[in-house]
């Protein structure tokens, strides 16, 4: 195990994709020989140790370079339970050192032309640019604040190349008028409800289209998931297009797990041309959750925060990631997932803060069953002074069975169901009315969540998980119908649980 990184090396060090000159190969060998035992270095070519409390983030099995995924826990990594969550360790050490704000910097993806090569010559050249004497004097004989600034002056240009230009600042959208109906309603101060419809697992879309027709009068927008549980389904962009054809506003989800940087930029340009205006950026479930044979689990090309940064710059600066200008940039309302119950609330609040800085304009949270814990998370967001920079939709899922409740509580990363609710579902199982009890629990949660309107909560996101027929009933009985709601002519009687 490395000395400074509290987890064994996840994979061997990278090798370069091209033959390097002898002097660079020699320097790379020395760098690997020193940084390997100290940090478990994988020779990524873009070292981030200065920003991650000298714990190498490349030990994360998902390849997350900007913070933990939604399944982060104190106990272990959900991809490999024999290892600690390396990002939990990074956050914990950073907070203890008082350097947590360093974690807000949006860090770049790997430049695969540099992967496997040495980085020390770049550091040496940077020291020469500043002045060797000035650097030595600043690091050895100056107060701590001057030392930290000198350290950053050396490494910041190296870890933030010109093609990325990441920082730790908030970037407000450069447009004024809403680009989607969802954004318009949120900016108008409405308590907004969105819902999720599962894309089909085959080419038969009749059932999904029926759900779209049934749900659209009740919600501001409909989400279409992007291969949840790393299992293939109909593409989110295709479902979004079908929703548009039926007069519903879609939220297209994009999972980083299945995207390269080229594919991402191409896909959002195409989505804009199809009329899609809401995009939700997520990391995506690990391939660990997929059926066999499983795809690569070791690294993702870009994480969800990097996705937000790329898409925000495409929209607001009219630039591709490689710096080329976009003559007619796309326009969209950018969202991200939030996980109130993953890790510690203060860690998650910092993670959400970073997403907002990168470009997130709205959050749809993971499932919430514990209102007290949700309030703690909201308070941590308030301490960071970011509640006025993002719209938050709290995730609600009605429990259809005791088996579903146990699976959610035990197997789904970032989800926790309090014991009293589990006991209610167990009693309902014995009485034979688990579905009705699940609906009652959802309605009770909604009633409590509504009290946080104006205190950071802007609406709800209902994820019925294959029970889409229940959504109109929950919205109606929960008292969260949209303004000027008119009952559809085709609407039947109240949907039973």
N, C-alpha and C positions, 0 to 999 in steps of 0.2 A: 504494500500500500504506500502511495506517495506520502512524503512528510507533511506537506501543507494542504493537500487535498484529501478530505476525509472520505475516500471511497476508492476502491481499486480501479485501475484503468479499464475503461469500458471496451475499447478496441485498440489494436496496435497503432503505433504512429503511422501517419500517412507517408507515402513516398511521392516525390514530385512526378508530374506527368511528362516532363521533358528532362533531357540530360543537362545538368548544370555544369558550369566551369569547375575545375578542381578546387579553386580557393573557396567557392561557395559551398561545394560539397563538404569540404573540410570544416568550414564554419558551422554548417548544419549538423555535422556529427558531434561537434563540441556542444552546441546548443542542446541537442537531444540528450546527450550524456549528462548534462547538468540539470536541465529542466524536467527530464523524465522522472528521476528519483524524487525530485523536490515537489513537482506539481502533477505528475502523471501526464506530461505534455504529449499531445498527439501531433504536433507540428502542423497546426492548422494554417499557418501563414498569416494569421491576423490575431495576435495575442491580445486577450482582454483582461489579463490578470489584474491590471491596475484598477479596473472598475468592478471587479468581482471578488474583492477581499482576498486576492491571491488563492482562490479556489478555481480550478479550471472548469468552465462551463461545458467543455467538450466531453465531460464525463456523463452528461445527461444522455440517456439512451435515445430520446426523441430528437436530440440535436438542438434543443432550445437554447438560443444565445442571448435572449432578452428577458428571461425570467421563467418562473415555473409554469407548468401547464395547469389546467383546472383540476387535476387529480393529485396535486401536491399534498403530502402529509408529513408530519413530524416523524412518523414511524419508518416509512420506507418509500421507495419508488414504486409506483403502481405497475410499471412495465416490467421491472425486475425486483421482486420483493426481497431479494437477498442483499440489496444495495440501499443506502440511504438516498433520499431525494436530494440530489446535489444542489438544487436551487434553494431548497429549504436551508441547507447548510450555508450557502452564500448569503442569504438574507439574514440568517441568525448572526453570523459573524459580522456582517456589515452594520447591523443595528447595534451590536455590542461595541463596535469600534467607533460608532458615531459617524459612519460613512454611508448611511443608507441612501442619501440623496445622489450619490454617485451612480446608483442603480437606475436612475431615471434617464440616463443618456441612451438614446436609441442606437443600438450597435448594429453594424452591417452584417450581411450574410458573408459566407466565405467567397473569396475570389479564387476560383479553382485553378487559376494560372499560378497562384502563389502557394497553394496548398502543398505541403511537404518540403517547402524551401525554408531557408534560414531567414530570420527577421533581424538579427543583431546588426547586420551592416546598415540597415535603415536607421537603427537607433544611433549607431556611431556617426553616421552622416548628419543626423539631426542635432547631435551634440556639437558637432563642428559648426553647423549653421548658427547655433545660439552663441557659441564660444566656449571652448573647453574649460577655461579658467572660470568663466562666469557660472557654468553649470556646477563645477566642483565647489566653488564658494557658496553658491545658493543651496546646495544639498548638505553641506557639512557645517556651515557657520552661520546660518540664518535661522530666524524663528520658524516655528512649525508651519504657519500659513504661507510663508515665502517658500519653504521647501515643497509643500504640496503644489503650489503654483508652478514652480520650476519643473517638478515631476510631470505635471500635466502639459506644460509647454513642450516637453520632450516627446511624450507619447500620444497626445491628442491627434496631431497630424498623421501619425502612423496608423492608429486604429480607426480613424475617420477619413478615408480616402476621398478625393474630390468627387468621385461618382456617387458618394453616399451623403456626406455632410450631415450626419446625425448630430443631434444635440439633446439637451434636457429641458427645452422650453415648450410652452404651449403655442400652437399655431392655429389661430382662428381661421375658419373657412373664409376664402376671399370672395364670397358671393353673399348677397343679401336675401334674394327671393328664394323661397323653398323650392327644391327640385322635385319633390314628391309629395303626395297627399299625406303620407305618414309624417313627414317633416312639417308640413303645414299645420296639421292638427296639434302636434306637440308644441310647436312655436306659438300656437293660438291659446295654449294653456289647457287643452282638453285632457281629461284622464283617459288615456288611449289604451285600447286592447288590441293585441295582435294574437294570432293563433298559428299553430303549426300543423301542416298536413304532410303526411309521409308520402314520398314518391313511391310509385309502384315498383315491385320487384320483377315485373314482366312488361311487355309492350302493350298490355291492355290497360288503358287509362280511364275507362268509364267510371270506376268507383272514385278515383281521385277527382275527376271533373265534377262528379255529383257532390263530393264534399266541398269543393270550391263554391259551387252554386249555393249550397246550404249555409255556408259560413260567412260568405262575403258581406251580407247586409249587417252583420253583427260586429265586424272588426274593421280596423283601419288598414290592415295589411295581413297577408298570409305568408308564412315562412315555408320554404321547401328545403329540407335537410340535404346535406351533401354526403351521401354514403356513410350514415352513422354506423358505429361499431365496425368500421372498416369493411363493410359489406356492400357490394355493388347494387345500386338501384338506378332508376331513371335519373338523368342529370338534372340538377337543380335549375340550370338555365332553361332547359326544355320545359320543365313544369312551370317555371315563372312565365314563360311565353304563353303557355296554355291558359294560365290565370289571366293574363292581360287580354287574351282573346275573349274571355268570359266576363270582362269588366271588373276584375278584382286586381288589387294592387299587390304585387309580390315583393317578398324580401328574399333575394337570392343568397344562399349561403355558399361560401367558398372555404374548403378545408385545405390548409397548408400542406397536409400530409400528401396530397395527390397533385401538387402543383410545383412546377419549376418557375423561376422568375420570368422566363420568356412566356410560358403558358399563361401565367397569371395576367400579365399585361395584355396579351392577345384576347383573353377571355372577357375581361371587363370592357374592352373596346367593342367586342361583338355584342355583349349584353346591353351596352348603351344603345347600340344601333337597333336592337330588338325592342327597345322601350323600357328596359329595366332600370329603375332609379334608386333602389335600396339594395345595399350589399352588406352582408354580415360576414366578417372575417374571423375564422376560428382556426385553431391548430389542428383539430381533428383527432378522433380516437386513435390510439396506437394500434398498429397491426397485431399486437398481442390479442386484441379482442376479435380478430377476424378468424373465420374458419380456415382450416388448412386446405391447400398449402399457403403459407403466409408470405407476404411481401417483405421488403426490407424494413427492419425496425431500428436501424442504427442511426440514421440521420435524415433530416428534412432539409430541402434546399433553402427554404425561407420559413420563418415562423410567423405567427399571426401579427405580431407587432411590426415586423418588417413589411408584411403585406399592407398594413394600414399606412405605413410611411411611404411606400411606393405609390399606392393609389392616391393618397392625399397630394403628393407632388405631381402626379399625372394630372389631377384635376385642377389644383390651385396654381401650379407653376408651369403647366403645359410641357412637362418633360418626361421622357422615358427614363428608365433607370440608368441607361448608358449615356444620358446627357442629350440625346437628340430631342429636338423640339417637336411638339405635337401641334400642328397648325389649328386643328379643331379639337380641343381636349374634351374628354367625357365629363359629364356632370352626374354626381350620385351622392346619396346620403349614406355615410359610412357608419357601420355599427360593429360591435364586438361582443363577445361573451364575457360575462363576469361571474365569478365563483365565490359567493359570500362564505361558503363553508369549507373551502379548501385551505389547508395550512392555517395560519393565524390571521385574524382580521386585519392587523396592521400591515402584515406582509401583503395580503390581497389588496388592500387599499393602495399600497405603493404600486403594485402591479397594474391596477386599474388606472392610476394616475399616469403611468407610462403609456398606456393605451390611448388615453385622452390626448397626451402630448403628441403621440404619433399620428393621430387623426380621427380617433373614434368620436362620433357625435351622439351615439345612443348605445346603451347596453341592454341586452336581454340576458337576465341572470339564469344561472342553473336553478334547479328545483329548490323551492323554499318551503320548508315545513316548520321551521323554528323561527318564530317572529322575534323573539328576544335576541337571538344571535344575529338576525338580520339587522336589528337596530344597532347592535354593537358595530357591525360592518359599516352601516351608514354614518355612524358617529366618527369612525376612522376616516371615511371619505371627507366628512365635514372638516376634520382637523387639517386636511390637506388643501382645503379651500378650492375644491373642484366640483362641487355639486351644481354650481351655476354654469358649468361648461359641458354638461352631458345630460341626456335624458335617460332615465332608468326605468325599465319595464321588468317587474318582478315575475320570475318564472313560477307557474302553477301547473301541477299535473294531478288530475283526479286519480286516486288509487282504485283500480278496478277489481283487485283481488288481494288476498293476504300474500299469495305467492309473489305478486308484483311488488308489494310493499317490501317484502324481505329482499328481493333482488335489488331494488333501488337502494335500500339501506346498506346492504352488504357488498354489492358488486359494482355499483356505478360510482366512479370517482367524483368526489366533491359533493355528494348527496348524503344527508343525514336526516333520519326521521326520528323524532323524540319517542321515548318509551311509551308515554301515555297514548300517542296516536297508534303505535304498534299494538298496544293492548286493546284499543277500540276495534282495530281491524281483526284481531284474533277473536274477540267476542262476536263481531259481526259474522265471521266465518262459521262459528258454531250456530249462530241464529239463521244463517242462510241469506243474509242481506248485505254482503260486502260491497256491492256496487253502490247501493244507496248510501251506505255509510261513507264510502269514498267521496261521493258527491257532497254530502253534508260537511265533511272535513274541508273540502275545497272551498265551499261557500263560507265557512267560518274563517278560513285563512284570508279570503278576499275581503271579508268585512273588516278584519283587523288591518290588513294592508292599506285599505282605503284611507285609514286615519293618518297615514304618512304622506298623503297628498300635500304638496307644498313644503315637505320636509325632506325632499330628495327623491321621492317616488313619483313618477309621471304616468304610470299605468301598469298593465299586466301583460304577460306573454303566456298564453295557455298552450301547453304541450300535452295533447290528449293521448299520444302514443297508441295509435290504432283504435281510438275510441272517439273519432271526430264527431260522431252524431250527438255526443253529449255537450259539445261546445255551446250551441245556442241556448240550451237550458241553463248552463252555468252562468253565462253572461246575463241572461234575463233575470234569473233568481238572485244573482249576485249584485244586481242594481248597477251594472256598468255598461248599459246599452249606450251606443253612440248618440250624439246630439241629433235631433230631427230624425230619429229612427222610425222607419215605417215597416210594419210587419209584412214580409213578402206574401204575395197572393198565393203562392204554392205552399206556404208554411202549414204544417199539420198541427196536431195536438202536441202538447208537451212531451218531449222525449223522455221515456222512463229510463231509470238507471238500470 
